[in-house]
Amino acid sequence: MVQPATVAPVETTPLYSLVIPVFNSDPIVGDTVDRVVEVFTQAGLRFELVLVNDGSSDDSWQVISSRARDTPHVLAINLLKNYGQHHANLAGFRATRGDWVITLDDDLQNPPEETLKLIDAAHSGGHDVVFGEFETKQAAGYRRLGSKMIGLINRRIFGQPPGLAVSNFRILRRDVVDRICNDNNAFPYITGQALLYSNEPGNVLVRHDARTVGSSNYSLLRIVRLVLTILFSYSLFPLRLAAGLGFAVAGLAILLGGGFFLRGILTDSRVPGWTSLVVLLAVFNGFLIALVSMLGEYLVRILNAVTVPRSYHVVERVSADGTGDPAGADGAR
């Protein structure tokens, strides 16, 4: 008599994947891992924690790889060098299996217990992306100014809805994460892509604690570089602005040329006009150099997107169950 085949039970409880980019935070990242594991274990939620070492120069990799070997549901990924927070998040996204993916910082400024608010808001509000809106942001003045500038760019380029606050502390549904992972842009910007590939983004108020150890890795230079990356990688605004200025300068040059031509015909032309000629040449040539440089910037980014097969490289993956890839294995793209 043939026995009926046994069917494995279908797991209906959602799996939550937490992605934490790690950079030069060895004094505190171990506490961050412990807090996350404690919060999700006590809440009875299925979870996995993906830690991505973004080329740290301190002992961060030693700390997170040790935690990954000793702690279930923790995966540590070591990148070849420092690619930046958004590349690290993308590497983490591509390693996750969860129905929902949560991103947070490695320095406990995003308290792990606040992730439960993100989860509740996503389910109760029917959102596919929920950003944590900080009650009081603990950051330097230049960072708040940078956030406002990036907010303006997000609204213009990525269609950020009025009244929606965005941050790096967020939860994303699997389908949104998959769209981000399939994006071929060589310069990932996770916040903008989350806005671009979501249908129902939302907010929830969360706590933002002061950093207790060290200082922020986001310097003024990094913020400026991020702004330029967003502008040149996702928008034609700089090119159109330059084209508009080019037409304006060309019109001004035609008017000035016509004026000098009429002056030469109608008046005595014994005055050489050397100063005027030098000034005009300097202005127009300087503008042309700036325009060509901007076109070169776009060309470089196009070439990178076409010719670079991977925007990051994975050196090693470590986990407690031994499923991590051996050293030298690269992640997708």
C-alpha positions in Angstrom: 0.0 0.0 0.0 1.4 3.4 -1.0 1.8 5.8 1.8 0.7 9.4 1.1 3.6 11.8 0.7 4.2 14.0 3.6 4.0 17.7 2.9 6.3 20.1 4.8 4.4 22.7 6.8 4.4 26.1 5.2 6.0 28.8 7.3 3.5 31.7 7.5 5.3 33.8 10.0 7.2 36.6 8.3 11.0 36.6 8.2 12.6 39.9 9.0 16.1 40.6 7.7 18.1 43.3 9.4 21.0 44.9 7.4 23.7 46.9 9.2 26.6 48.5 7.3 29.6 48.5 9.6 32.5 51.0 9.3 35.1 51.6 12.0 32.8 50.9 14.9 34.6 48.1 16.8 33.9 49.6 20.3 30.1 49.5 19.8 29.1 47.2 17.0 29.2 44.1 19.2 26.7 45.7 21.6 24.5 46.6 18.6 24.4 43.0 17.5 23.6 41.8 21.0 20.8 44.3 21.4 19.2 43.3 18.0 19.3 39.6 18.8 17.9 40.2 22.2 15.0 42.4 21.0 13.9 40.0 18.2 14.3 36.9 20.3 12.2 38.4 23.1 9.6 39.6 20.6 9.3 36.0 19.2 10.0 37.1 15.7 11.8 35.2 13.0 14.8 37.1 11.9 18.2 37.1 10.3 20.9 39.8 10.9 23.3 40.7 8.0 26.4 42.7 9.0 28.4 44.2 6.1 31.9 45.4 6.9 32.6 48.3 4.5 36.4 48.2 4.5 36.9 49.1 8.1 40.5 49.9 9.2 39.9 48.9 12.8 38.9 45.6 14.3 35.2 45.8 13.2 35.5 42.7 11.0 37.0 40.6 13.8 34.1 41.7 16.1 31.3 40.9 13.7 32.8 37.7 12.3 33.2 36.4 15.8 29.6 37.2 16.6 28.5 35.5 13.3 30.4 32.3 14.2 28.9 32.2 17.7 25.3 33.5 17.1 22.5 31.8 15.1 20.8 33.8 12.4 23.8 36.2 12.0 25.7 36.6 8.8 28.9 38.7 8.5 30.0 39.9 5.0 33.4 41.4 4.5 33.8 43.8 1.5 37.1 44.2 -0.3 37.4 47.9 0.5 35.3 50.9 1.6 32.6 51.4 -1.1 30.3 53.6 1.0 27.1 53.0 3.0 24.8 52.6 0.1 26.9 49.9 -1.6 27.2 48.1 1.8 23.4 48.2 2.1 23.0 46.8 -1.4 25.4 44.0 -0.6 23.4 43.2 2.5 20.1 43.3 0.5 21.3 40.8 -2.0 22.3 38.4 0.9 18.9 38.6 2.6 16.0 36.1 2.5 13.4 37.9 4.5 9.9 39.0 3.6 10.8 42.4 5.1 14.2 44.1 5.2 15.2 46.6 7.9 18.2 48.9 7.7 19.8 50.6 10.7 23.1 52.1 11.8 25.9 50.2 13.6 26.3 52.8 16.5 23.0 52.3 18.4 21.7 55.7 17.4 18.8 53.7 16.0 17.7 51.7 19.1 16.9 48.1 18.0 13.7 48.1 20.0 12.4 51.0 17.8 12.4 48.5 14.8 9.2 47.0 16.3 7.5 50.4 15.6 8.6 50.1 11.9 7.2 46.6 11.7 3.9 47.6 13.3 3.5 50.6 11.1 4.2 48.6 7.9 1.6 46.0 8.8 -1.1 48.2 10.3 -0.8 51.0 7.6 -0.5 48.8 4.6 2.8 50.4 3.6 5.5 48.8 1.4 8.2 51.1 2.9 8.2 52.8 6.2 10.8 55.4 7.2 11.6 56.2 10.7 10.9 59.9 11.4 13.2 61.0 14.3 11.5 62.8 17.2 14.8 64.7 17.8 17.7 64.0 15.5 21.0 63.8 17.3 23.4 65.1 14.7 25.8 68.0 14.0 24.4 71.1 12.4 26.1 70.5 9.0 24.5 67.1 8.9 21.0 68.6 9.4 21.7 71.1 6.7 22.9 68.3 4.4 19.7 66.4 5.1 17.6 69.3 4.1 19.6 69.7 0.9 19.2 66.0 0.1 15.5 66.2 1.0 15.1 68.9 -1.7 16.8 66.6 -4.2 14.6 63.6 -3.2 11.5 65.6 -3.8 12.6 66.8 -7.2 14.2 63.6 -8.6 12.5 60.7 -6.7 9.1 62.2 -6.1 9.2 62.2 -2.3 5.7 63.0 -1.2 5.1 66.3 0.7 5.2 65.6 4.5 7.1 62.4 4.2 10.3 62.3 6.1 13.0 59.9 5.0 16.0 58.4 6.9 18.4 55.4 6.8 16.2 53.7 9.5 13.5 52.0 7.5 11.7 48.8 6.7 11.1 47.7 3.1 8.9 44.9 1.7 10.5 42.1 -0.3 9.2 43.3 -3.7 10.7 46.8 -3.1 14.0 45.2 -2.1 14.0 43.0 -5.2 13.5 46.0 -7.5 16.4 47.8 -5.8 18.6 44.7 -6.2 17.8 44.5 -9.9 18.6 48.1 -10.5 21.8 48.3 -12.7 22.9 51.8 -11.5 26.6 51.6 -10.6 26.0 54.3 -7.9 23.3 53.0 -5.6 21.3 55.4 -3.5 19.0 53.3 -1.4 16.8 56.0 0.0 16.0 57.4 -3.5 15.5 53.9 -4.9 13.2 53.0 -2.1 11.0 56.0 -3.0 11.3 55.3 -6.7 10.3 51.6 -6.3 7.6 51.8 -3.6 3.9 52.5 -4.0 2.8 53.3 -0.5 5.6 54.8 1.6 4.9 55.9 5.2 6.4 57.3 8.4 6.5 56.4 12.0 8.0 58.5 14.9 11.0 56.8 16.4 13.7 57.7 18.9 17.2 58.7 17.8 19.8 58.4 20.5 23.0 60.3 20.8 26.2 58.5 19.8 27.9 57.3 22.9 31.2 56.1 21.3 33.3 57.9 18.7 32.0 60.3 16.1 30.0 60.1 12.9 31.7 58.8 9.8 29.5 61.1 7.7 31.8 64.1 7.2 30.9 67.3 5.3 32.9 66.0 2.3 31.0 62.7 2.3 27.7 64.6 2.3 28.8 66.8 -0.7 30.0 63.6 -2.5 26.6 62.0 -1.9 24.7 65.1 -3.2 26.9 65.1 -6.4 26.4 61.3 -6.8 22.6 61.7 -6.7 22.6 64.6 -9.1 24.9 63.1 -11.7 23.6 59.5 -11.4 19.9 60.0 -11.2 19.2 63.4 -12.8 19.8 65.4 -15.9 19.4 68.6 -13.9 23.1 69.7 -13.9 23.3 69.1 -17.7 20.1 71.0 -18.3 21.2 73.8 -16.0 24.6 74.0 -17.9 22.8 74.0 -21.2 20.5 76.8 -20.1 23.5 78.9 -18.9 25.3 78.1 -22.1 22.4 79.5 -24.2 22.4 82.6 -21.9 26.1 83.1 -22.2 25.9 82.6 -26.0 23.2 85.2 -26.2 25.2 87.6 -24.2 28.2 87.0 -26.4 26.2 87.7 -29.5 24.9 91.0 -28.0 28.3 92.1 -26.9 29.8 91.1 -30.3 27.1 93.1 -32.1 27.7 96.0 -29.8 31.5 96.1 -30.5 30.8 95.6 -34.2 28.5 98.7 -34.3 31.0 100.7 -32.2 33.7 99.9 -34.6 31.6 101.1 -37.6 30.0 104.2 -36.0 32.9 105.5 -33.8 36.6 105.9 -33.9 38.2 102.5 -33.3 41.6 103.7 -32.3 41.1 102.4 -28.7 42.5 98.8 -28.7 40.0 97.3 -26.2 42.6 94.8 -25.0 41.1 94.6 -21.5 37.6 93.9 -22.7 38.9 91.2 -25.1 40.9 89.4 -22.4 38.0 89.5 -19.9 35.5 88.2 -22.4 37.8 85.4 -23.5 38.4 84.4 -19.9 34.7 84.3 -19.1 33.6 82.4 -22.2 36.5 79.9 -22.2 36.1 79.3 -18.5 32.4 78.5 -19.0 33.3 76.1 -21.9 35.8 74.3 -19.7 33.2 73.9 -17.0 30.6 72.6 -19.5 33.1 70.1 -21.0 34.0 68.9 -17.5 30.4 68.3 -16.6 29.9 66.3 -19.8 33.0 64.3 -18.9 31.5 63.5 -15.5 28.4 62.1 -17.1 30.5 60.2 -19.6 32.6 58.6 -16.8 29.5 57.5 -14.9 28.0 56.0 -18.1 31.2 54.1 -18.8 31.3 52.8 -15.2 27.7 51.6 -15.5 28.4 49.8 -18.7 31.9 48.4 -18.1 32.1 47.7 -14.4 30.5 44.2 -13.7 30.3 44.7 -9.9 30.0 47.9 -7.9 31.4 46.1 -4.9 33.4 42.9 -4.1 32.8 40.4 -1.3 35.9 38.9 0.2 34.4 36.6 2.9 31.1 35.5 4.4 30.8 34.0 7.9 27.8 32.5 9.7 27.2 30.1 12.6 25.8 27.4 10.4 28.8 27.4 8.0 26.8 28.5 5.0 29.0 31.5 4.4 30.9 31.6 1.1 34.6 30.9 1.2 37.1 33.8 1.1 37.3 35.3 -2.4 33.7 34.7 -3.3 32.0 37.7 -4.8 28.4 38.7 -4.4 26.2 39.5 -7.3 27.2 42.5 -9.4 
